[in-house]
Amino acid sequence: MALELEYRATFIDVYEDPFELAGSLVRSSSAPATYRRTLERDAEFEERQLKGYVDKLSRSLEELSQEVSQKGAQGYEAQPAATEGDEVQPEVPALSPPPPTLPGSFSEGSVGHPEVCRRPCVYFNRGCCQNGATCTFCHYPHSNRGPKLDKNQRSTLDEITKAQLLTLVLHFLRERAVVIGMADEAAGVLAVFEEELRFWCGGADVAELDESAMDTKTRKLAKVMGKMSFGAVLNMASHRLHRDQFQRHLSQAMETLRRSGELVGIN
């Protein structure tokens, strides 16, 4: 190969003969044929899978639409026609029946449903919970998620003192326990909160909630808490009260409450 070297400053430039380069072989930039065929087979296989999945979804949707249409038609035919002069009564939603006791539906987390049970098990709802009766989450249906605190209400909850928080929580726990008919069973849990309130009040007697002394933000917070379930109020408070003795006593009282009786079906 003919080369020409030229020393320039501190660099050495190399000039190759362009006529010799013209006759050399240039490496192909395309992929090998075997690799290209592998990519094509993978793409074709993936396309077939996606097409089969879309077809399956289409068939399921069509079957569901037919089922809904049939049920709607049956319900319409079964409804008696109103005669002239009859008073039209407003429709009253029927109370939801207790959850069915199907094999495999019960779990450790379902005890105390729906007020003091654990959170719903997402795997059981999909039909793939592997823990069965030992699952620590609830397997029964939860039709109503209940109200949630917004950002301002959570901020108010963090700003008030521990004594103010416990006073609010005790008030609404007592009210809710009476409403759902488990005032006697919840006495142990309420006693734990009363003991904690006395601790933060320096041993003073537990005072009743004075709604007239609340400011606007606390009153809005109390309005939402009044619509929460027993378990939701309790969990909200326990996440902000971290004293070890309180957490230990509350855990024992909650376990006793869950095991104290048949709470399933309380709305």
RATA-V29782 format. One record per residue. N is the residue number from 0. RES is the residue in three letters. SS is DSSP state (@ for helix, = for strand, . for the rest). BURIAL is 1 if it has 16 or more other ideal C-beta (glycine too) atoms within 10 Angstrom, else 0. Layout:
N;RES;SS;BURIAL
N;RES;SS;BURIAL
This chain:
0;MET;.;0
1;ALA;.;0
2;LEU;=;0
3;GLU;=;0
4;LEU;=;0
5;GLU;=;0
6;TYR;=;0
7;ARG;=;0
8;ALA;.;0
9;THR;.;0
10;PHE;=;0
11;ILE;=;0
12;ASP;=;0
13;VAL;=;0
14;TYR;=;0
15;GLU;=;0
16;ASP;.;0
17;PRO;@;0
18;PHE;@;0
19;GLU;@;0
20;LEU;@;0
21;ALA;@;0
22;GLY;.;0
23;SER;.;0
24;LEU;.;0
25;VAL;.;0
26;ARG;.;0
27;SER;.;0
28;SER;.;0
29;SER;.;0
30;ALA;.;0
31;PRO;.;0
32;ALA;@;0
33;THR;@;0
34;TYR;@;0
35;ARG;@;0
36;ARG;@;0
37;THR;@;0
38;LEU;@;0
39;GLU;@;0
40;ARG;@;0
41;ASP;@;0
42;ALA;@;0
43;GLU;@;0
44;PHE;@;0
45;GLU;@;0
46;GLU;@;0
47;ARG;@;0
48;GLN;@;0
49;LEU;@;0
50;LYS;@;0
51;GLY;@;0
52;TYR;@;0
53;VAL;@;0
54;ASP;@;0
55;LYS;@;0
56;LEU;@;0
57;SER;@;0
58;ARG;@;0
59;SER;@;0
60;LEU;@;0
61;GLU;@;0
62;GLU;@;0
63;LEU;@;0
64;SER;@;0
65;GLN;@;0
66;GLU;@;0
67;VAL;@;0
68;SER;@;0
69;GLN;@;0
70;LYS;@;0
71;GLY;@;0
72;ALA;@;0
73;GLN;@;0
74;GLY;@;0
75;TYR;@;0
76;GLU;@;0
77;ALA;@;0
78;GLN;.;0
79;PRO;.;0
80;ALA;.;0
81;ALA;.;0
82;THR;.;0
83;GLU;.;0
84;GLY;.;0
85;ASP;.;0
86;GLU;.;0
87;VAL;.;0
88;GLN;.;0
89;PRO;.;0
90;GLU;.;0
91;VAL;.;0
92;PRO;.;0
93;ALA;.;0
94;LEU;.;0
95;SER;.;0
96;PRO;.;0
97;PRO;.;0
98;PRO;.;1
99;PRO;.;0
100;THR;.;0
101;LEU;.;0
102;PRO;.;0
103;GLY;.;0
104;SER;.;0
105;PHE;.;1
106;SER;.;1
107;GLU;@;1
108;GLY;@;1
109;SER;@;1
110;VAL;.;1
111;GLY;.;1
112;HIS;.;1
113;PRO;.;1
114;GLU;.;1
115;VAL;.;1
116;CYS;.;1
117;ARG;.;1
118;ARG;.;0
119;PRO;=;1
120;CYS;.;1
121;VAL;@;0
122;TYR;@;0
123;PHE;@;1
124;ASN;@;0
125;ARG;.;0
126;GLY;.;0
127;CYS;.;0
128;CYS;.;1
129;GLN;.;0
130;ASN;.;0
131;GLY;@;0
132;ALA;@;0
133;THR;@;0
134;CYS;.;1
135;THR;.;0
136;PHE;.;1
137;CYS;=;1
138;HIS;.;1
139;TYR;.;1
140;PRO;.;0
141;HIS;.;0
142;SER;.;0
143;ASN;.;0
144;ARG;.;0
145;GLY;.;0
146;PRO;.;0
147;LYS;.;0
148;LEU;.;1
149;ASP;.;0
150;LYS;@;0
151;ASN;@;0
152;GLN;@;1
153;ARG;@;0
154;SER;@;0
155;THR;@;1
156;LEU;@;1
157;ASP;@;0
158;GLU;@;0
159;ILE;.;1
160;THR;.;0
161;LYS;@;1
162;ALA;@;1
163;GLN;@;1
164;LEU;@;1
165;LEU;@;1
166;THR;@;1
167;LEU;@;1
168;VAL;@;1
169;LEU;@;1
170;HIS;@;1
171;PHE;@;1
172;LEU;@;1
173;ARG;@;1
174;GLU;@;1
175;ARG;@;1
176;ALA;@;1
177;VAL;@;0
178;VAL;@;0
179;ILE;.;1
180;GLY;.;0
181;MET;.;1
182;ALA;.;0
183;ASP;.;0
184;GLU;.;1
185;ALA;.;1
186;ALA;@;0
187;GLY;@;1
188;VAL;@;1
189;LEU;@;1
190;ALA;@;0
191;VAL;@;1
192;PHE;@;1
193;GLU;@;0
194;GLU;@;0
195;GLU;@;1
196;LEU;@;1
197;ARG;@;0
198;PHE;@;0
199;TRP;@;1
200;CYS;.;1
201;GLY;.;0
202;GLY;.;0
203;ALA;.;0
204;ASP;.;0
205;VAL;.;0
206;ALA;.;0
207;GLU;.;0
208;LEU;.;1
209;ASP;.;0
210;GLU;@;0
211;SER;@;0
212;ALA;@;0
213;MET;.;1
214;ASP;.;0
215;THR;@;0
216;LYS;@;0
217;THR;@;1
218;ARG;@;0
219;LYS;@;1
220;LEU;@;1
221;ALA;@;1
222;LYS;@;0
223;VAL;@;0
224;MET;@;1
225;GLY;.;0
226;LYS;.;0
227;MET;.;1
228;SER;.;1
229;PHE;@;1
230;GLY;@;1
231;ALA;@;1
232;VAL;@;1
233;LEU;@;1
234;ASN;@;0
235;MET;@;1
236;ALA;@;1
237;SER;@;1
238;HIS;.;0
239;ARG;.;0
240;LEU;.;1
241;HIS;.;0
242;ARG;.;0
243;ASP;@;0
244;GLN;@;0
245;PHE;@;1
246;GLN;@;0
247;ARG;@;0
248;HIS;@;1
249;LEU;@;1
250;SER;@;0
251;GLN;@;0
252;ALA;@;1
253;MET;@;1
254;GLU;@;0
255;THR;@;0
256;LEU;@;1
257;ARG;@;1
258;ARG;@;0
259;SER;.;1
260;GLY;.;0
261;GLU;.;0
262;LEU;.;1
263;VAL;.;1
264;GLY;.;0
265;ILE;.;1
266;ASN;.;0
